[in-house]
Amino acid sequence: MSSSRSSRLYQKIAFRILPFLFLCYVLNFIDRVNISFAKLQFLSDLGLSETVFGVATGVFYVSYAAFELPSNLLLARIGAKRTLLRIMVLWGLCTVAQMFVSGAASLYLVRFLLGAAEAGFFPGLMLYLSYWFPDTVRARVNSILLLAVPIAGITGGPLSGWIMSQMQGSWGLHGWQWLFLLEGLPAIVLGLLAPFLLSDRPEGVTWLSNAEREMLTRDLQATQDKAMEFAGHGTLLSILFDRRVLGLTVVYFSVHLGLSTVTFWTPSILKAAGVSSIATIGLLAGLISVFTMVGNVLIAYSSDRYLERRWHLAGCFFATALCLVLLRMVVGDVRATVVLVSIAQLAMFSVPILFWTIPTAQLDRRSAPAGIAMISALGSLGGAFGSALMGTLTSRYGTPYVALTVVAGLLLLGMLLLIRLVPARTAAMSASHAT
């Protein structure tokens, strides 16, 4: 009976807070990666190279990392409502501003500002969810929220392709300019709505009964007790420089390395395989995202069912690396390329769903804002490194396949470190929460 009541409680909370966060994250991912479609036009329009594109996508991650820790600490002080208002309005304005870029320097500047504006959004969501859900249901909750990524691909890919092909030349603007304008405005609107649609903490909300609030407090305290066992009684500074926290930061570096590769470069990989139509590339990207969405849910469900994180994560790392290597062997075969990119994207997008169950379970409420922000901020530099690596090697060799092989090797190194850092007792820890 208690399990049934707990299930109903978390379903109630999820239905209350997740839809809005989900929609925000869909827009976040669309606005972050729509440059991967825009590049199919603006590189030639502006006379820019693949290297410039790689640096521009990497600059985003540099500013994102630089401002992430202060943003997350600020969220812990002022709440999610005002934080989302600030972040979303600013990133929407920066997305729209990309329509005015005229060369490499202005592109770098706007991408830097976009990264600074978005800083703290994703780790802020992870921190915010830890105020409402205990570790025993966190992977499933994360999987629901992170379904926004494939949903963004399902909607954003075809939408971006349609805008760029149909709006080209309208009112004297290029298709890629319309893309940034039309996909940036919704973020501003949702940001302005955030203060009216979210509650910062469970304490005092009117839509939870006293019994539900007590149950939630008890479950969250169980998670905090386990986090304190990990964190001990050291200072915040000692937690930030703890060997495992630093190790997880390095692992997350490789996560972002893989994510930036399969998001920013999928349109280029499809084009290199022989798909010439921008609209078709958008549709194929959408179909790949459908496959990704289904796989993400199944992998998260399996991880929660068996209360196991390490080998699920390692398997996803390995599958992504293998597919990136095999892409070089199917050059010119569109069907095989789509299959391999689909598997790589499914596996790689499953990694953050499972990864974020680990630090949120091992950091107590006092250290979680800084610890999560540090892992996310420094780890996100992997996106900058991956983007620069892909851009440089693609320009040098004329195709992305050498760069994809290098990325695959780095993902395998991240997988080995993960196996070392996340012992089997992680499953036992999660199991103890469920009892």
N, C-alpha and C positions, 0 to 999 in steps of 0.2 A: 504493500500500500504506500509506504514511504517513497519507494522508487517511482510509483505512478504519480504521486503528488509532485515530486521533484521534476519529473519529466514535463508535467503540465506547467510548472512554474517557469522553466527555461524556455518552453515553447511560447509562453505568454510574453516573456521578456524579449525573445527573439522577434516576435511579430511586432513588438512595439518599437524597437530601436534599429533592427537590421535593415528594413526596406530603405530608409533614408540614407544610411551609411553605404548600403549597396549601390544605390544610384549615384552617390557622390564618388564612389570608387570607380564605377564605370566611366564617368566623365573624366576622372583623374587619369585613368590609363589611356583613354582615347586621346586626350590632350598631350599626354607625354609622348606617345609613339606615332601620332599622326604625321610627324616629320618624316617617318620612314616611307610614307606614301608620297608626301609632298616632294621629296627629293627626286622622285622619278621625273618631275618636271623642272623644279627650280635649279637643279645642278646645271642643266643646259641653258636655262633662261638667264642665269646669273654668271655662267662661265666658271662654275666651281668644280672642284675635284672630289673624288671619294675620300681622300685624306681630310679635306675640309669638313666634309660631312661627319666623318669619324670623330674629329676633334670637337665639332659642335655638339654632338650627342654626349661626348665625354665631359665637356664643360658643364653641362647640366648636373652631372653627378658630383662634380667638385663643389659647386655652390650648395647643392643639396646636403652634402656631408658637412660642410662648414657651418650651416645654420640649423642642423637637425637637433643637436643637443639642447641649445637654448630654447628652441621651439617646444620640445617635449617637456622641459622643466617648466616652461611658461604654462603649458596645458595643465600640468599638475596643480598650478597655483590659481589660474583663472577659469579653468573648466573647458569642456569640449565645445560648448556653444560658441563662445567668443573666439576660440582658436580656429574653428572651422570657418567662421565668418571672415576672419582675417586671411586665412590661407586661400580659400576658394575664390574670393573676390580678386585677390592679387594674381593668382595663377590664371584666372580667366582673362584678366587684362593683359598679362604677358603673352598668353596664347594668341590673342587678337593682334598684339603688337608684332608678331612674327610675319604678318602680311606685309609689313613695311620694310623688311630687310632688303638690302641692295648689294650686299657683298659679304665677304668672309667676316670682317670686323663687326658689322652690325648683327650678323647671325650669331657670332660668339657672345656678343653682349646680351642679346635677348634670351638666348638659351641659359646664360648665367643667371639672369634675373628670374627666369622661369624656375630654375632649380632652387634658388633662394626662396621664392614664393611658396613652392610646394614643400619645402623642408619641414619635416615633422608630421606630415599628413599620415603616412602609413604607420610609423611607429606610434603616433598619437592614437590611431584607431586600435592598435594592439593593446596599448595601455588602457584605453577607454573600455575595451571589452573585458579586460581583467578586473574592472570594477563591477561587472555584472555577471560574469560566468566563471565558475571554478575550473580547475584543470581537467576534471573528468569529462567535460563536454567541450573543451576548448578546440580540439582538432576539428570537430564537426562544425562548430561555430565559425572557426577560421575558414573551413572549406566553403561554407555558405557565402561568407564575405568575399573570399578570393575567387568565387565563381564570377565575380565582376570582371576579372581579367579575360577569360574566354568570352563572356558576354560582350565585353568591349570589342573583342576581335570579331565576333559574329555580327555586331551592328556597325562598329567603326570601320572595318575593312570595306564592306560593300558601300557604306555611306561615303567614305573618303573617295573610293573609286568613282562613284556616281557624281559627286560634287566636282571632282577634277575633270571628268570627261564632259559633263553636261554644262558646267558653268564657265568653262574656258572662254574668255573673251567678253563675258557679260559685263556691261558697264565699264568696259576697258580694263578689267582685272583678269589676271591669270587664274586658272583653276586652283592652284595651290594657295593663292591669296584668299579666295572664297572659302577654301578648306579651313584655314586658321580663323577666319572671321566667324563662320557659322558654327564651328565646334568649340569656340572659346566662350561665346555668350552664355550658354546654359550654366556654366560653372559659377558665373557671377550671380545668376538668379538663385541657385541653390544655396550659395553662401549667405545671401541675404535672408533666406528662410531658416537657416540653421538655428538661430536663437529661439525660434518659435516652435520647433519640432523636436528638440532634444532636451533631455534632463541630464545634468552633469553627473549625479550620483544617485544610488538607490535610496539613500536616506531622505525621507520626507516626500517622496513621490506619492501622489494620491491614487495611482492606478495599481499599487501593490497593497494587499491587506497586511495587517500586523503579522499574521501567521506566515505569510509568504516572505515578508521582510526578515523575519527571524530565521526561517529556513535558509534564505539566501546568505544571511550573515554567517550562519553556522558553516555552510559549505565553503564560503570564501575564506573563513578563518582556517579551515582544514588545509586549504591550499597554502595559506600564509604560514602555517606551522611547518609544513614541509619545506617551504622556501627558506625559512629561518634555519632549518637543519642544514641546508646547503650553505647559506650565507654566514652562519655563525653570528658572532657579535662584533665583527670587525667594523671599521669605519667605512663610510661611503667610498673614500679614496681607495681603500684596500680592496673593496669589491670591484671597483672599476679596473683595477690592475691585477685582479685574480687571474691565475693561469687559465682557468676554464673560460672565463668571460673573454679574455683575449683570444683564446683558441676559437671560440664561437664566432668572434669577429672575423678571424681569418677565414673560417668556413663560409660565413656570409659574404665575404669578398668573392669567393668562388661562385656562390649562388648568384650574385649580381652579374658576375662575368658571364654566366650561362644565360641568365634572363635577358641581358642586353643583346646577346647574340641572336637568340631565337625571336626576339621582338623587333628590334630595329633592322635586322637583316633578312627577315623572311621575304619581304617583297623583292629584294635584290636577288635572293637565292632562286625564287620562282622565275624572275626575269632571266637569270643566267641559264636556267633549265630550258628556256625556249618560249616562255609565255610573254607575248609582246603587248597585249592589251592591258591598260591600267585597270579598266573595269573588271576584266577577268581575274587579274591578280587580286583585286579586292574581294571578289566572290570566293576565290580559292582560300584566301586568308580567313574568310568567314566560315567556310566549311571545316577548315582545320580547327578553328576555335570551338565548333560544335563537338568534335571528337575530344578535344581537350577538356571541355566542361564535364562530359560524362566520365572520363577517366579520373579527373580530379576528385569527384564525389566518391567513386568506388575506392580509390586509394586511401582517402581520408577515413572512410567508413571502416576499411580493413584495419587501418592503424589504430583506431579507437577500439574496435572490436577485440583485437588481440593485445591491446595496451602495449604496443611495440612501436618505437620510433626509428631506432638505428638502422635496421635492415631495410625498412621501407624507404628511408632517405637514401641509403647507399644504392639500392636498386634503381632509384630514379636518376641519381648521378650517373651511374654506369650506362643506363639506357640512353640518356642524352648524349654522352660522349661517344658511344658506339654509332649512333645515327649520324652524328656530325662527321665522323670519319668515313662512313659508308657513302655519304653524299657525293664524295669525290669520285666514287666508282660508278655512279649512275648519271653522269653528266649527259644532258640531252634527253633523258627519259623523264618526261613530266610526271607521269603516274608514280613512278618509283620515288621521285623527289618529293611529291606531295605526301606519300606514305611515310617517308623517313622524317620529314619536317613535322608531320602530325605527331609521330611518336616522340620526337625530341621535345616538341612544345608541351605535350601532355605531361611527360616526365618532369621537365624542368619547372613547369608551373605548379606541379604538385609539391615541389621542395619547400617553398616558403610556407605553405599550408601546414606542413608537419614541423618544419624547423621552428616556427614561432611558438609551438607548444613547449619547447625546451627552456628558453630563457625566461618566459613568463611563469613557468612552474618553479624555477630555481632562484628567482629574485624576490625578496620580500617587498612590501608596499613602499617602504622607505627608499629602497635602492632601485626599484624597478624603473622609475622615470629616467634616471641617468643611465642605468645599465642597458635598458632596451635601446635608448637613443644612441649610446655609444656603439653598440653592436650594429645597429641599423646605419648610423652615419658613416663610420669607418668602413663597414662592409660594403656600403653603396659605392665606394670608390672603385670597387670591382667593375661597376658599370662604365666608369670613365676609362679605366684601363682596357676593358674589353672593346669599347667603341674605338679608341685610338688604335688598338692592335688590329681590329678588323679593317678599319679605314686605311691604315698604312700598308698592310700586306695585300689588301685587295687592289690598291693603286699600283703596287709594285708588280704583282703577278697577273693583273688583269681579270682575275676571277676570285671569288671568296673562299675557294676550297682549301688553300694552304692555311689561311687564317683559321678556318673551322677545325682543321686538324690540330693546330696549336691549342685552341680553346679546349678541345676534347682532352688533351693531355693535362691541362691545368685543372679541369673538372675532376679527373681521376685523382690528382693530388689532394684536392679538397675532400673527395670521398674518403680517402685513407685517413686524413686528419679527423674527419667526422667519426669514423669507426673508433678511433682511439679516444676521442673526447666523450663520446656518448656510450657509456657502458650498459650492460644488460640490466643493471639495477634501475634504469629509467623506467622500464616496464613495471618493475616491482613497485616503484614509487607511485606510478599512476594507479596501479592496482590497489595500493593502500588507500588512495583517495576515494576509491569506489566503495570501499567497505564501510 
